[in-house]
Amino acid sequence: MTENTIYSPTFFDLSLKQFKKNKLSVAGVCIIAFLFFVAIYAPILANNRPLLIRATFVDDYEDTFYALLSNLTIYQKNYAENNVIDTQTKRLGYIHSDFSSLKQHLSPQYKKLLDDYKHRFLAQDSLLSINTFAHMLSDFEEQFILKEPPLKRIVKFPAFRNLTSIQIFFMILYPLLFLLFLLKFTLRQKTYHRKIMKHTMLFIFTALIIATIFRIVYPPVFDPTDYKALCSDTDDGCFVIFAPVPYGENENIISEAHSKPTWLIPVKNRTHNYHFFGTDTNGRDVLCRMIWGTRISMSVGFIAVGICLGIGIIIGSLAGYFRGWVDILFSRIVEIVICFPVFFLILTVLAFLRPSIINIMVVIGITGWTGIARLCRGEFLKLVKQDFVIAAKALGAHHLRTIFTHILPNGLGPVLVSVSFGIAGAILTESALSFLGFGVPQPTASWGDLLNNGRNDIQGTWWLTIFPGMAIFITVTAFNLAGEGLRDALDPRLKHE
């Protein structure tokens, strides 16, 4: 854009400017961004596995060593009996993997000795006799299993090794998108909105590639190690960094069940574990389960409303565009669905389904689309007679092109406002279902389940009611504030005030 070009603010620029005037709505968006952060980075914020640990892992070494001895013995026996080649190839892969794992633990002076034994064991020029192999195996065991094994301290990242590809993808994507929209929200760049979609797609593709590569290089492993016990039992000490909330989602500390928040307990009566929000009836840390419960609430809110949005836009668009018998048919369907009490309809459907978060999201989605459909229908009835739509039809535009390219973008304003309120409603519905025992199955953490856990003794375990209840209230309020700000920002009458 040249310096002499006259800049005309777009509808997006005017809406954003109007939205920023509403400080409460901006605060609501900040709370929503924080909730996304907590949901995405829950494995780093609350985990009983260290983010980083540098220690001597004797148990891992011994388990791998004896597995290697067993695999070597079977490998040699199969050769002696001329066994199936495919079985031998698979066994050889185990042996190479065990040798590599052992090498990680060894100090430098022992690595060359291990390579020498590996070459001798796997030499293919001549088959070892039983006596020779037994002697080598005995010598190998004597060299590498000692009272003080020749091990070095190695670095591990246990919390990250258990992450799934989807978790890694969002952990990479979140800061990139946050930076992108933060710049748009704060800087006054006249052409920046034109680059948002391009940069967003670039960041999504980059995060997808990195997550795929990470999972290929570091496949997820089952790790039953008790790292807290390891650090306390290690004589030579270990360097460890735990998560801010060093407890697992389902880590039970029975001796500390029903413990009130530690900061309310006199210092002389405190245990060595610090529970900022106390523990539940099974001794699980409440703050940890609230952090993991944020994932459930945000997932249900957005995916359920996404299903509502898809169904509502399709039905509302067809009814408002074609009118006539199509409008009559879809309008009657909407009216029939509205007649059912949504919450009890959800309870009825869930009574016949297996409890799962997927079922909850789908059921909320297929029962809550009527409001979006009616809004979309109303916008289409208003816009279908506009000049730009008539011009598009006159130029030969297909019905689908007219609907989704010309009318829908101009009629999404009220629909988006309804979506923001719908997310708050879906989160509240999921919490109510979990409170009644129809929600996310145990032992998955959710805010409604925490409320259910404390309802039998509200006065005695008040922290199980107060803290999850506050989280639900703040979340629903934040989405409602954001929806109100969006409604005002999309109102053309307020653009020049």
C-alpha positions as a printed NumPy array, in Angstrom:
array([[  0.   ,   0.   ,   0.   ],
       [  1.48 ,   3.37 ,  -1.026],
       [  1.603,   6.399,   1.239],
       [ -0.974,   8.257,  -0.901],
       [ -3.521,   5.447,  -0.716],
       [ -6.588,   6.411,   1.306],
       [ -7.257,   3.773,   3.953],
       [-10.877,   2.821,   4.509],
       [-11.466,   0.779,   7.684],
       [-13.109,  -2.57 ,   7.114],
       [-16.072,  -4.016,   8.986],
       [-13.618,  -6.161,  10.957],
       [-11.575,  -3.096,  11.978],
       [-14.667,  -1.184,  13.087],
       [-15.982,  -4.183,  15.027],
       [-12.645,  -4.719,  16.766],
       [-12.408,  -1.05 ,  17.671],
       [-15.903,  -1.141,  19.141],
       [-15.17 ,  -4.384,  21.001],
       [-12.053,  -2.925,  22.66 ],
       [-14.17 ,  -0.135,  24.148],
       [-15.962,  -2.68 ,  26.325],
       [-13.429,  -3.393,  29.09 ],
       [-15.518,  -6.142,  30.681],
       [-15.692,  -8.015,  27.361],
       [-11.934,  -7.667,  26.926],
       [-11.5  ,  -9.068,  30.439],
       [-13.787, -11.97 ,  29.488],
       [-11.653, -12.736,  26.433],
       [ -8.512, -12.667,  28.61 ],
       [-10.094, -15.175,  31.011],
       [-11.065, -17.412,  28.077],
       [ -7.494, -17.247,  26.738],
       [ -6.202, -18.218,  30.195],
       [ -8.631, -21.152,  30.358],
       [ -7.361, -22.342,  26.982],
       [ -3.813, -22.087,  28.296],
       [ -4.679, -24.185,  31.354],
       [ -6.53 , -26.787,  29.269],
       [ -3.759, -27.152,  26.689],
       [ -0.829, -27.184,  29.124],
       [ -2.503, -29.275,  31.854],
       [  0.145, -32.077,  31.582],
       [  2.838, -29.491,  32.351],
       [  0.923, -27.599,  35.039],
       [ -0.285, -30.646,  37.016],
       [  1.604, -33.923,  36.803],
       [  3.259, -36.361,  39.189],
       [  5.919, -37.088,  36.576],
       [  8.867, -34.685,  36.49 ],
       [  9.263, -32.201,  33.684],
       [ 12.99 , -32.939,  33.924],
       [ 14.995, -35.376,  36.023],
       [ 18.714, -36.129,  36.109],
       [ 19.47 , -39.256,  38.123],
       [ 20.953, -42.76 ,  38.071],
       [ 18.224, -45.149,  36.953],
       [ 19.425, -48.479,  38.392],
       [ 16.068, -50.265,  38.052],
       [ 15.722, -49.352,  34.377],
       [ 19.225, -50.574,  33.737],
       [ 18.728, -53.916,  35.508],
       [ 15.363, -54.591,  33.831],
       [ 16.855, -53.952,  30.394],
       [ 19.959, -55.991,  31.186],
       [ 18.078, -59.134,  32.208],
       [ 15.711, -58.74 ,  29.251],
       [ 18.799, -58.663,  27.019],
       [ 20.18 , -61.839,  28.606],
       [ 16.877, -63.611,  27.994],
       [ 16.686, -62.449,  24.374],
       [ 20.289, -63.485,  23.704],
       [ 19.649, -66.953,  25.127],
       [ 16.521, -67.484,  23.018],
       [ 18.293, -66.104,  19.936],
       [ 21.188, -68.561,  20.324],
       [ 18.867, -71.478,  21.042],
       [ 16.802, -70.77 ,  17.914],
       [ 19.947, -70.723,  15.795],
       [ 21.004, -74.034,  17.22 ],
       [ 17.578, -75.521,  16.392],
       [ 17.36 , -73.896,  12.913],
       [ 14.212, -72.017,  13.882],
       [ 12.082, -69.687,  11.699],
       [ 14.009, -66.762,  10.219],
       [ 11.184, -64.253,  10.752],
       [ 11.14 , -65.019,  14.468],
       [ 14.905, -64.544,  14.622],
       [ 14.704, -61.187,  12.837],
       [ 12.173, -59.927,  15.394],
       [ 14.298, -61.208,  18.276],
       [ 17.359, -59.523,  16.784],
       [ 15.474, -56.214,  16.828],
       [ 14.812, -56.636,  20.561],
       [ 18.51 , -57.324,  21.16 ],
       [ 19.654, -54.216,  19.284],
       [ 17.112, -52.125,  21.203],
       [ 18.286, -53.515,  24.558],
       [ 21.934, -52.847,  23.728],
       [ 21.068, -49.255,  22.784],
       [ 19.133, -48.754,  26.028],
       [ 22.017, -50.106,  28.09 ],
       [ 24.467, -47.827,  26.347],
       [ 22.537, -44.742,  27.471],
       [ 23.097, -45.658,  31.122],
       [ 26.789, -46.528,  30.937],
       [ 29.725, -44.314,  31.723],
       [ 32.097, -43.706,  28.745],
       [ 34.734, -46.287,  29.732],
       [ 32.159, -49.083,  29.631],
       [ 30.53 , -48.172,  26.316],
       [ 33.415, -49.568,  24.223],
       [ 33.356, -52.798,  26.247],
       [ 29.601, -53.133,  25.632],
       [ 30.108, -52.654,  21.875],
       [ 32.749, -55.366,  21.911],
       [ 30.384, -57.843,  23.603],
       [ 27.616, -56.929,  21.163],
       [ 29.879, -57.707,  18.197],
       [ 30.907, -61.039,  19.683],
       [ 27.351, -62.102,  20.535],
       [ 25.948, -61.188,  17.127],
       [ 28.843, -62.343,  14.964],
       [ 27.338, -64.275,  12.028],
       [ 30.514, -65.872,  10.644],
       [ 30.309, -68.866,  12.956],
       [ 27.713, -70.201,  15.347],
       [ 28.852, -70.202,  18.978],
       [ 28.819, -73.51 ,  20.758],
       [ 26.608, -73.885,  23.798],
       [ 29.562, -73.962,  26.187],
       [ 31.239, -70.94 ,  24.59 ],
       [ 28.023, -68.945,  24.62 ],
       [ 27.324, -69.853,  28.271],
       [ 30.849, -68.767,  29.234],
       [ 30.464, -65.468,  27.365],
       [ 27.085, -64.851,  28.945],
       [ 28.468, -65.471,  32.43 ],
       [ 31.419, -63.176,  31.768],
       [ 29.095, -60.513,  30.374],
       [ 26.887, -60.664,  33.459],
       [ 29.873, -60.426,  35.784],
       [ 31.186, -57.367,  33.966],
       [ 27.985, -55.37 ,  33.884],
       [ 26.029, -56.373,  37.017],
       [ 28.041, -55.22 ,  40.006],
       [ 27.31 , -54.072,  43.521],
       [ 27.893, -50.595,  42.152],
       [ 26.862, -50.758,  38.494],
       [ 28.981, -48.755,  36.045],
       [ 26.158, -46.274,  35.44 ],
       [ 26.06 , -42.592,  34.718],
       [ 23.378, -40.055,  35.52 ],
       [ 21.064, -39.497,  32.575],
       [ 18.457, -36.845,  31.812],
       [ 14.809, -37.732,  31.183],
       [ 11.662, -35.759,  30.428],
       [  8.952, -38.143,  31.709],
       [  6.028, -35.685,  31.546],
       [  6.674, -34.977,  27.863],
       [  7.156, -38.613,  26.814],
       [  3.516, -39.394,  27.637],
       [  2.073, -36.601,  25.49 ],
       [ -0.071, -37.52 ,  22.501],
       [  0.351, -36.013,  19.042],
       [ -2.802, -33.884,  19.509],
       [ -1.498, -32.476,  22.799],
       [  1.847, -31.571,  21.223],
       [  0.068, -29.989,  18.251],
       [ -1.987, -27.639,  20.432],
       [  0.959, -26.846,  22.715],
       [  2.871, -25.573,  19.694],
       [ -0.076, -23.901,  17.987],
       [ -1.409, -21.97 ,  20.99 ],
       [  1.525, -19.539,  21.496],
       [  1.777, -18.937,  17.741],
       [ -1.902, -18.035,  17.361],
       [ -1.895, -16.074,  20.606],
       [  0.99 , -13.948,  19.34 ],
       [ -0.731, -13.47 ,  15.979],
       [ -4.013, -12.213,  17.422],
       [ -2.271, -10.23 ,  20.153],
       [ -0.491,  -8.224,  17.471],
       [ -3.755,  -7.629,  15.639],
       [ -5.457,  -6.637,  18.869],
       [ -2.787,  -4.118,  19.913],
       [ -1.124,  -2.829,  16.744],
       [ -2.706,  -0.557,  14.182],
       [ -1.603,  -2.187,  10.97 ],
       [ -3.948,  -1.28 ,   8.167],
       [ -3.434,  -4.399,   6.091],
       [ -2.738,  -6.872,   8.884],
       [ -6.205,  -8.455,   8.73 ],
       [ -5.488,  -9.631,   5.189],
       [ -2.592, -11.739,   6.421],
       [ -4.278, -13.341,   9.426],
       [ -5.769, -16.302,   7.542],
       [ -2.533, -16.98 ,   5.658],
       [ -0.456, -16.873,   8.849],
       [ -2.997, -19.003,  10.716],
       [ -2.868, -21.763,   8.097],
       [  0.939, -21.573,   8.066],
       [  1.098, -21.951,  11.858],
       [ -1.354, -24.871,  11.816],
       [  0.696, -26.672,   9.176],
       [  3.948, -26.001,  11.067],
       [  2.542, -27.27 ,  14.371],
       [  1.194, -30.391,  12.644],
       [  4.575, -31.194,  11.089],
       [  6.478, -30.67 ,  14.366],
       [  4.004, -32.786,  16.357],
       [  4.231, -35.618,  13.819],
       [  8.039, -35.588,  13.801],
       [  8.198, -35.486,  17.605],
       [  5.894, -38.471,  17.957],
       [  7.842, -40.481,  15.359],
       [ 11.207, -39.76 ,  16.996],
       [  9.898, -40.176,  20.553],
       [  7.02 , -42.687,  20.545],
       [  4.861, -42.775,  23.709],
       [  6.034, -45.282,  26.309],
       [  4.403, -46.816,  29.355],
       [  6.396, -45.627,  32.349],
       [  5.306, -46.988,  35.763],
       [  8.27 , -45.437,  37.62 ],
       [  7.468, -43.731,  40.921],
       [  9.737, -40.72 ,  40.481],
       [  8.998, -39.249,  43.9  ],
       [ 10.146, -42.462,  45.564],
       [ 13.145, -42.632,  43.22 ],
       [ 14.311, -39.155,  44.224],
       [ 13.88 , -39.898,  47.937],
       [ 15.688, -43.279,  47.722],
       [ 18.633, -42.154,  45.601],
       [ 21.69 , -41.799,  47.803],
       [ 23.757, -39.72 ,  45.396],
       [ 20.899, -37.247,  44.946],
       [ 19.131, -36.244,  41.78 ],
       [ 18.171, -33.04 ,  40.067],
       [ 14.438, -32.881,  39.392],
       [ 11.895, -30.283,  38.259],
       [  8.272, -31.156,  38.969],
       [  5.163, -29.426,  37.645],
       [  3.799, -26.475,  39.676],
       [  1.133, -28.878,  40.978],
       [  3.166, -32.094,  41.48 ],
       [  0.253, -34.551,  41.602],
       [ -1.363, -36.859,  39.076],
       [ -4.946, -36.518,  37.926],
       [ -5.852, -39.752,  39.746],
       [ -3.048, -39.935,  42.309],
       [ -4.638, -41.108,  45.563],
       [ -3.04 , -40.179,  48.879],
       [ -5.491, -41.955,  51.169],
       [ -3.835, -40.702,  54.354],
       [ -4.619, -37.132,  53.305],
       [ -8.234, -37.618,  52.2  ],
       [-10.644, -34.804,  53.125],
       [ -7.707, -32.482,  53.849],
       [ -8.614, -28.811,  53.787],
       [ -6.393, -26.331,  51.89 ],
       [ -2.919, -26.53 ,  53.381],
       [ -2.634, -22.783,  53.91 ],
       [ -5.536, -23.057,  56.386],
       [ -3.837, -25.815,  58.432],
       [ -1.478, -24.818,  61.306],
       [  2.165, -25.309,  60.363],
       [  2.756, -27.923,  63.051],
       [ -0.083, -30.113,  61.689],
       [  0.863, -29.966,  58.01 ],
       [  2.152, -32.941,  56.043],
       [  5.029, -32.735,  53.555],
       [  2.491, -32.541,  50.674],
       [  1.058, -29.101,  49.945],
       [ -2.511, -29.   ,  48.605],
       [ -3.49 , -25.435,  47.753],
       [ -7.19 , -26.288,  47.271],
       [ -7.24 , -29.324,  49.573],
       [ -8.041, -32.946,  48.658],
       [-11.225, -34.863,  47.86 ],
       [-12.702, -37.951,  49.505],
       [-10.114, -40.211,  47.826],
       [ -7.088, -38.075,  48.679],
       [ -6.735, -36.576,  45.189],
       [ -5.492, -33.003,  44.879],
       [ -8.418, -30.681,  44.062],
       [ -6.357, -28.066,  42.206],
       [ -4.839, -30.768,  39.997],
       [ -8.271, -32.182,  39.125],
       [ -9.631, -28.703,  38.461],
       [ -6.782, -28.082,  35.994],
       [ -7.483, -31.351,  34.187],
       [-11.227, -30.665,  34.41 ],
       [-10.693, -27.471,  32.416],
       [ -9.923, -29.693,  29.422],
       [-13.289, -31.4  ,  29.695],
       [-15.23 , -28.153,  30.035],
       [-13.511, -26.38 ,  27.137],
       [-13.701, -29.45 ,  24.893],
       [-17.388, -30.002,  25.555],
       [-18.176, -26.302,  25.132],
       [-16.493, -25.835,  21.77 ],
       [-17.093, -29.208,  20.126],
       [-20.745, -29.416,  21.202],
       [-21.411, -25.88 ,  19.986],
       [-19.492, -26.685,  16.797],
       [-21.988, -29.485,  16.14 ],
       [-24.866, -27.103,  16.95 ],
       [-23.383, -24.534,  14.578],
       [-23.095, -26.995,  11.709],
       [-26.649, -28.325,  12.041],
       [-28.179, -24.912,  12.739],
       [-26.501, -23.135,   9.815],
       [-27.479, -25.834,   7.305],
       [-31.136, -26.005,   8.37 ],
       [-31.515, -22.238,   8.88 ],
       [-29.823, -21.402,   5.579],
       [-31.974, -23.781,   3.535],
       [-35.177, -22.641,   5.22 ],
       [-34.452, -18.934,   4.791],
       [-33.096, -19.164,   1.245],
       [-35.587, -21.459,  -0.451],
       [-38.604, -20.482,   1.677],
       [-41.928, -22.06 ,   0.608],
       [-42.434, -25.685,   1.565],
       [-38.763, -26.054,   2.562],
       [-39.166, -23.27 ,   5.129],
       [-42.433, -24.775,   6.408],
       [-40.878, -28.251,   6.788],
       [-37.732, -27.111,   8.622],
       [-39.631, -24.629,  10.78 ],
       [-41.974, -27.376,  11.976],
       [-38.964, -29.586,  12.796],
       [-37.42 , -26.75 ,  14.81 ],
       [-40.661, -26.195,  16.697],
       [-40.971, -29.902,  17.521],
       [-37.409, -30.04 ,  18.909],
       [-37.969, -26.849,  20.915],
       [-41.007, -28.432,  22.6  ],
       [-38.786, -30.986,  24.367],
       [-37.041, -29.882,  27.598],
       [-33.43 , -30.009,  26.434],
       [-31.855, -31.071,  29.719],
       [-34.268, -33.962,  30.264],
       [-33.895, -34.957,  26.619],
       [-30.148, -35.168,  27.155],
       [-30.647, -37.279,  30.289],
       [-32.963, -39.632,  28.378],
       [-30.511, -40.103,  25.518],
       [-27.532, -40.619,  27.84 ],
       [-29.472, -43.266,  29.757],
       [-29.253, -45.509,  26.656],
       [-25.617, -44.704,  25.804],
       [-22.314, -45.635,  27.361],
       [-20.999, -42.731,  29.498],
       [-18.238, -40.915,  27.622],
       [-17.204, -37.377,  26.79 ],
       [-17.865, -38.024,  23.088],
       [-21.469, -38.993,  23.76 ],
       [-21.994, -35.903,  25.909],
       [-20.632, -33.578,  23.229],
       [-22.722, -35.206,  20.501],
       [-25.936, -35.234,  22.562],
       [-25.559, -31.575,  23.58 ],
       [-24.775, -30.732,  19.951],
       [-27.789, -32.46 ,  18.396],
       [-30.231, -31.01 ,  20.947],
       [-29.085, -27.384,  21.061],
       [-29.074, -26.237,  17.443],
       [-32.582, -24.788,  17.246],
       [-31.667, -21.267,  18.369],
       [-28.867, -20.994,  15.817],
       [-31.172, -22.321,  13.068],
       [-33.853, -19.714,  13.801],
       [-31.303, -16.869,  13.895],
       [-29.748, -18.008,  10.638],
       [-33.173, -18.358,   8.992],
       [-34.107, -14.832,  10.043],
       [-30.881, -13.367,   8.633],
       [-31.39 , -15.188,   5.334],
       [-34.98 , -13.982,   5.022],
       [-33.711, -10.43 ,   5.515],
       [-30.736, -10.688,   3.13 ],
       [-32.173, -12.792,   0.303],
       [-33.95 ,  -9.734,  -1.175],
       [-30.853,  -7.524,  -1.061],
       [-29.38 ,  -6.182,  -4.295],
       [-26.067,  -8.067,  -4.027],
       [-27.928, -11.404,  -3.773],
       [-30.167, -10.571,  -6.732],
       [-27.059,  -9.566,  -8.706],
       [-25.33 , -12.835,  -7.859],
       [-28.351, -14.83 ,  -9.083],
       [-28.536, -12.727, -12.245],
       [-24.899, -13.501, -13.   ],
       [-25.693, -17.229, -12.822],
       [-24.308, -18.06 ,  -9.38 ],
       [-25.278, -21.53 ,  -8.155],
       [-27.504, -21.852,  -5.099],
       [-24.673, -23.199,  -2.916],
       [-22.366, -20.384,  -4.013],
       [-25.032, -17.782,  -3.318],
       [-25.738, -19.235,   0.136],
       [-22.219, -19.831,   1.426],
       [-20.269, -17.116,  -0.434],
       [-22.628, -14.152,  -0.55 ],
       [-25.358, -14.455,   2.093],
       [-23.845, -16.464,   4.955],
       [-20.776, -14.227,   5.603],
       [-23.087, -11.224,   5.853],
       [-25.498, -12.949,   8.226],
       [-23.09 , -14.583,  10.676],
       [-23.022, -11.711,  13.187],
       [-26.009, -12.727,  15.338],
       [-25.074, -16.386,  14.924],
       [-21.584, -15.799,  16.357],
       [-23.084, -13.993,  19.336],
       [-25.371, -16.97 ,  19.923],
       [-22.358, -19.296,  19.714],
       [-20.549, -17.487,  22.545],
       [-23.603, -17.834,  24.788],
       [-24.044, -21.44 ,  23.626],
       [-20.534, -22.388,  24.763],
       [-21.3  , -21.102,  28.249],
       [-24.548, -23.093,  28.238],
       [-22.8  , -26.286,  27.099],
       [-20.186, -25.977,  29.874],
       [-22.943, -25.474,  32.43 ],
       [-24.88 , -28.464,  31.054],
       [-21.828, -30.752,  31.221],
       [-21.143, -29.687,  34.81 ],
       [-24.768, -30.384,  35.75 ],
       [-24.648, -33.825,  34.098],
       [-21.41 , -34.714,  35.905],
       [-22.896, -33.476,  39.172],
       [-25.839, -35.864,  38.685],
       [-23.55 , -38.749,  37.719],
       [-24.487, -38.835,  34.016],
       [-21.43 , -36.967,  32.763],
       [-17.83 , -37.921,  32.148],
       [-17.166, -41.388,  33.625],
       [-14.848, -41.879,  36.55 ],
       [-11.963, -41.414,  37.169],
       [-11.742, -38.601,  34.579],
       [-11.664, -35.224,  36.323],
       [-14.4  , -32.656,  35.724],
       [-15.719, -29.684,  37.659],
       [-19.175, -31.22 ,  38.022],
       [-17.674, -34.424,  39.427],
       [-15.814, -32.413,  42.078],
       [-19.088, -30.784,  43.103],
       [-20.706, -34.226,  43.264],
       [-17.82 , -35.455,  45.405],
       [-18.455, -32.821,  48.04 ],
       [-22.257, -32.636,  48.123],
       [-22.629, -35.206,  50.924],
       [-20.76 , -32.972,  53.372],
       [-20.963, -29.406,  52.103],
       [-20.043, -27.834,  55.43 ],
       [-17.247, -30.265,  56.282],
       [-15.655, -30.297,  52.801],
       [-16.662, -26.833,  51.633],
       [-13.588, -26.537,  49.38 ],
       [-15.021, -29.237,  47.092],
       [-17.99 , -26.945,  46.459],
       [-16.525, -23.447,  46.575],
       [-13.539, -23.788,  44.225],
       [-15.147, -25.828,  41.395],
       [-18.294, -23.698,  41.709],
       [-16.23 , -20.519,  41.346],
       [-14.482, -21.988,  38.292],
       [-17.823, -22.752,  36.62 ],
       [-19.211, -19.31 ,  37.514],
       [-16.153, -17.417,  36.23 ],
       [-16.011, -19.445,  32.999],
       [-19.696, -19.002,  32.179],
       [-19.513, -15.291,  33.051],
       [-16.442, -14.798,  30.84 ],
       [-18.176, -16.312,  27.81 ],
       [-21.32 , -14.272,  28.472],
       [-19.268, -11.056,  28.731],
       [-17.463, -11.894,  25.5  ],
       [-20.815, -12.58 ,  23.832],
       [-22.242,  -9.251,  24.974],
       [-19.188,  -7.402,  23.701],
       [-19.415,  -9.216,  20.382],
       [-23.112,  -8.368,  20.096],
       [-22.404,  -4.673,  20.67 ],
       [-19.411,  -4.668,  18.318],
       [-21.46 ,  -6.151,  15.482],
       [-24.266,  -3.605,  15.889],
       [-23.905,  -1.094,  12.995],
       [-25.595,   1.651,  15.012],
       [-22.627,   1.787,  17.418],
       [-19.828,   2.014,  14.861],
       [-19.408,   5.796,  14.9  ],
       [-20.407,   6.563,  18.466]])
